C-alpha cells in the first residue's frame, strides 16, 4: 500500500470556528501559554476552585494543534520512568504514591467528562501488552514480579497464551501483560470539549497568537501582550523552540496510521470489538486502539531526531517510518492486509534529559510550567493541571509531595552530542528487538539502555 500520497491529517481533527487573535494589551490573573491538555486542564481546575479568576490562554496555532490533537488516545497510568528508578530519585513511598495517583487520574478523567457532559469516547477497558516471543514473555513475567516486590501486587497481571489470545487475536501470542488502569479517548473530542468548557467557565482563549517572549508577570505575543501575576508555560515539546530552553527538552516524533472502519465481524474475529489499548513488548514502541466507529489506530516510534531540536512540519511525515508502522500492523493482524489506510500523521512529544516529567512553580517569579511527558501525557497532563492549581492557589494537598513536583531535570548535551546520542538510542532500541529475535532471550542492549535512561 502506498502511504506517501496521504496528507498530514490526524484522524481526530475537525475544523472549528476561528477564535480571536490577541492584538492588544490585556491584564489577567493567570496567563497560560499553550492551549493543549496541560493548559486546558489547568484552566479548568483553577476556575473550578476560583471561578472569579481571570484566566487567559494563548495558542500559536489552534486548540489542540500539538500533541493533544495528535496522540494515540491512551489515557494510561504509565509513567515514563520505572518505579525503581523513581524511588532512587525520591523514595520508595513517593514512587508508590505517584503510581496510585496515576491510577486515580485515569478515573478522574472519566469522572470529569461525565460530570461536565463532555463526550470524548471514553472507554476504560484496560491495556494489554502481548508477548510475542520467548524474550517478551520472560520480560512480562519479570514486570509482574517486580511490581509485586515493589508493593503493587495488583498493578499488572500475567496472562497465559489462551487468556491473552482471548482478548486479542494477534499473531504469535505467547502470553500477555494486563492492567486495568488505562482508558481510551478521542483526543480531538477531548481537547475541543475542554476548550469549550473552560470558555463557558470564563476563560479566554486566543488562537493564532504566537508568543515571542515569556517573562515573569508578562507574555509578549506577535501582536499583543498579557500582564498577569502568574505565568504558566504549557508548551510541551515546543518549549525547545523558546529562547533559553533549547536544551531543557527535546522533541521526539511519534507517527500514526488509521484504517477505514472495519467490519464488525472482522473486529470480533480479531478481538478488536472491545475498545482496549494494546501493544506488544518490543523495545521500539508501537501502540494501538480501536475507535468508537471501528477504525484501528496504530502508531509507533522510530522517526529520527532532528538536529538542533528543530521541528519542521515535514518531520510529521516520515515515509519510511510510516511504512514500518504499517508493516508492524500487518505483523499483528495479517487479516488486515486489504484494509485501507485513510489517515496518517505525526507529532512531537517532549522528553527531558532524565525522562522524568515535571510540574513546577517558582514562588518568587510566579512562573509555572509542566510537561516532558515522553508520550504519556494524556493522563499525566490531567494530574499536572490539578498540581498547578494547587501550587498557583497555594493549596496544600498530599499530591503536592509527589516526586514530579518541582523536579528539575539536567540539560541535554549540546550538538552534535545530542543528535548522536538520541539517534543512537533509537537505533539501539531497534537493534534490541532484532537481538531478541536472534537470541530468543531478553536483550542485553535494552537492559543497558534502560539503566542509562531509567525509561521502560
N, C-alpha and C positions, 0 to 999 in steps of 0.2 A: 504494500500500500504506500503510495506517495503522499507523505505528510507535508511536504515542503510548500504546497500550494495553500495550506490553511493559514489564515492570518493569526496574529497575536490577539486572541479574543477569549477571555475567560468565560467559561460556561455560566458563571454566576452574574455576569454583567447584564444590567438593564439600564437603558437611558432614563434619566430623571431630569426634571426641570432644573435649569441652572440656578444656583444660589448667587447672591450678591457678591461682588468683589469689593474688598476693602480699599477705599480710595480717599480716606481722610483720617484724621487723628481721633481716637476714641479712648475712653477710660473703662476699666473693668476691675473686678476684684481678682479674678484668675484668668489668665490667657494661656491657652493650650495650643502648642504648635503641633499640628497633625490631627487629622480627623479620621483616624482608623480606630481599631478596637480600644487601644490604650487610652487615647484621648476621649473617646465617647463614653467608655465605662467610667473614667474619672469624672467627667461632667455629670454623668447620671448619679453616681453615689454622692458627689458634692451637693447637687441640687436636692437629692432625696433627704440629706441631713440638714441642709441650709438653703431653703427654697428662695431666699431673697438675694443670694449671691449673684453678682453679675459675672457670668462665665462666657468667654469668647473663645471660639476655636478657629484656627487659621489653617487652611489647606492649600497646598501649592497647586494641586490638580482638582480632583473631585473626591467626595467622600468615598473612602474605601479603595482609592486608586492603588495603594501599595499592597503589602502582604495581606491585609484584612479582606481584600476582594480577590485574592489570587491563590489562597491556600487550598489544601485538600479537604477541608471541612471536618477535621478531627478536633473535638474538644476533649482532650485526654488529660489524665493525671500524670502523664510522663513529664519528668523534669530532665533537662538536658544532661546534667551530670549525675553520676551514680550516687546513691545514698552513702556508700562507703567513702567516696571522695568528699562528699558534702560534710560528712561527720569529721573528716580530717581538717576541713576548712573551719568548722564551727564546733559542733559537739554531736554526740550520738542522739541526745534528746532533741536538739534543734533539727537534725535531719529527719527524725521521726515526725516531729511536729509539722515540718514542711510537707511531707508526703500526705499526712492526714488533711492538711489544708488544701492540697491539690485535689485529693479525692472529693472533698466537700465542694470545691469550686466547680467540678463537673455538674453537681446537683444544683449549685447556686445559679448557674446559667439557666438551667431548666426552670427553677423557681421564678426568676425574674421574667423570663419570657412568658410564662403562664400568668403571672400577676399583672404584667403590663400589656398583655394581649398582642405580643409580637409573634407572628407566625414565621418561624425560621426553619421548619422541617426538623425540629429537634427530636432525636431518637436515641435513647440510651439503651443499647443492646450489647455494650462491651466492646472489647478489642481482642482479636485472635491473631497471634503470630504463629504461623505454621512452620514446623521444622521439616525441611525437605532433603536433608542429608544426615548422615550419622553425626557429623560435626555440629550441625544446627540442633539436633536432638540432644546432644550432650550439653550444649550451651543452654538450652531450655531448662533442663533439669538442674543445672548449676544455678540458674537465675532463681528458680523456686526455692532451692535450698538456701541460697544467700539471703533471700528475702525473709525466710523463716528465722534464720540465725540472727538477722538484724532486729527482729521483733515485729515483723509484719507477716504472720503466717497465712493470712487470707488475701494478701495483695495479688498474688499470682497463683495459678493452678496449672499443673502439667496435665495435658490430655494425651491419651494413647492414640494410636493411629485411627481406630474406629471412631472415637469421640471427636477427634479433630476433623476427620472426613465428613462426619455427620453434620458439622457446622459449615464446612466449606469444601467443595469437591475440587481440590487443586491437585495437579499432577505431582506424583512422587511424595505424597504426605507420609511422614513417619511419626508424627505427633504434633503437639502444639502447646502454646503458652497462652493462657487466657486470663484477662482481668475484666471485672465488671465496670471498672472506673474509666469509662470512655463513652462519649456520646457523639453523634454525627449532627452536623448542622449544614444549612445552606449559607455559605459565607456572605453572599451578596444580600440575601434577605436579612441576615443578622445585622450587618453594618448599616444598611439603609433603614432598618427598623429602629435601631438605636439612635441614628441621627434624627429621625422624625420625632422620636420620643423626647430627646433632650431639648429639641426646639420647642416642643409643646410645654416642657417644664421651664422654659425661659432662657435657655442658652441661645447664643447667636453664632451661626456657622458662616464663615466667609470662604468661598471657594476661589480658585484661580488667584490666590493671594500669596505669591511666593515670598517666603521670609528670607530677608537678606542678612539680618543681624539679630542675635538674641543676647540681651543684656539683663542684668538684674533690674526688675521694675519696668522694662521696656522691650518691645519687639518691633522691629522695623520691617515692613513689607515693601514690595516693589512700588507700591503707590500709597501707602498709609502707615499708621503707627498705632500700637496699642500700649497704653500705660496701665500697669497692674501691680498690685502688691506681690502677687505670686505668679511666676512664670513656669510653665510645665513644658518640657521637651518630650514629645511622644512621637519621635520620628523613626524609630527602629533602624533598619539598615541605612536609611537616608541620612542618618547622623554622620556617616562617613563623608558626606559632601559638605559639611559645615566647617567653617574656619576653626582650627584648633582641635577638631575632633577626628581628624583623618585616621588616627591610629587607635582610637578608642573602640572601634567596632569595624568589622569587615562585612561586606555584602557577599553572601554565597547564594547561588541560584538553585531553585527547585523548579523542575519542569513537569508539566501535567498534560494528560490527554483525557478526553471524554468521548464515549461512544454514543451512537444513536440509542434511543430507548430500546432495551432488549425485551423480547417476548417473555411473558410471564412463565411459560412452560420451560424455556431455556434457563431462566433465572432459578426456577425451582430445582431443576436438574443439577445446577452448579452450586446451590446453596447461596445464591445471590438474591433470594427473595426476602431476606431479613437484612435490615439496614444496620450492619455491624461493621466496624472498622477492621481492616485486616492488612497484613503484610506477611513476608516470611523473614527468617532470621539472618539474611545476608547482611554483610557489613556496609555495602554501598546501598543505602536505604531506599526501598520503594514503599508505596502505601496505596491503599485502595478503599473505596466505598461505593455503595450504590445509592443513587439519589432517589428522592420520593417519586420521580417519574420513571425510574427504572434504568437510568443510564449508569454505566460503570465509569467511575472517575479513577484514574490510575496515574500516579506520579512517582518521581524519584529524584535523587541527587545525581551528581556526576558532571554537571556543567562546570567548565573551568572558571577559576577566579580570575578577574580582570586586573591587569597591572594598575597599581595606584588606587585600588578600590573604586575604579571607575564603574559607572552604572549606565551605560548606553542602552537605549531601547532595544538595540539588536541583541543584547545579552538575554532577553526574554525568550528568544527562539534560537536554539542550537540544534540544527537538523540532525546531526549525528547522535546527540543525546536523546532527542525525541524518538529517533528510530530505535535506540537501545531500550528505551522505556516500553515502546510498543512490542519489541521482541520479548521483554520480560513479561508483559501482559499475556502474550500468547504462550509463554512457558507455563504460566499459571493455568490458563484456560485455552487449550488448543481448539476447543469448540467455537471460539470467537474469531476464528481466522477470517471469516467473511463479514464480521460486524464492522460497520462503517464508523470511522473516527470522524466526528463532526467538529470538535474543538481541540485546539492545542494552545497552550500559553505557558508563561513562566513568570517568575518574580523573585525578588531578592529577600532573603531573611538575614537578620543581624546576628553576628557572632562575636562575643568578647574573647579576649586572649585566653582566659581560663574557662571558657564555655559556660560561664555562670551568669544568668540574668540578674538584673538589679532593679530596685525601686528606691530612689534616694531623694532626700531634701536637704539642702544646705540652709540651716536655720538663720544664718547671718544674711545671706543674699536673697533668701526666699526663692531660689532656683531649684526646681524639682525635675526629675527625669526618671524614665522607666523604659525597659526594653532588653535587647540582646537575648531574645527568646530561643534562638537556634532552631526555629521551625516549630516550636511547641507553644506558640503564642496565643492560640485561640482561647484556651482556658487560662493560661498564665496571665494574660492581659486583664482578665476579669479580676483576678487576685490583685494585680498591680493597681487597678482602679480603686479597689477598696483600701489598699495600703496608702495610696496617695491621698485619698480622702482623709484617712486618719492623721497622716503627717501634716497635711495642709491645715486642717482644722484643729490640730493639737489634741486629738482624741486618743487617749491611752487604750490599747487593746492588745490582747495576747498575740495577735497576728503581727504586731509591730516588732516582735522579737524574733521573727523568722530570719534565717541567715541571709536571705537575699536583700533585706532592708539595709540600705546604706552600704551595700557591698561595693568595693572599689576593685575593679579588675586591672591588671597591669596592661600597659600599652602594647599593641602589636609592634613587631620589629619593623624597621624602615625597609623600603625596597632596596635591593632586589630580594632580600631575605624573606620578606613576607610572601611574595609571589612564589618563590621556590618552595618555601615550607608548606604553604596551603595546598598548592597543586601537587606536591609530593605526597601530602596526606591523602588527597583524593585518589591518587594513583595507588597508594598503599592499601586503601580500603578495597579498591577494585582487585588488587593483587591478592588480598586476604581471601576473597571469595574464590579466586582461582586456586589458591593454595589448598583450601578446604576440599575442593573438588578432586584435586590430585591426591591428597594425603588421607582424606576422609576423617581427619582429626581437626579439633579447633585450631585456628590459625595462630601461630606464634607472632606473626606480623601484627595481627589485630590486637593481641594482648599488649604488645609494646605500644601500639598507637593509643590504646585506652589508658595505659599508665601515663603517657605523655600528656594527654588532653583531659582525662577524667570523664570524657564523654562515654555514653553507652547506647 
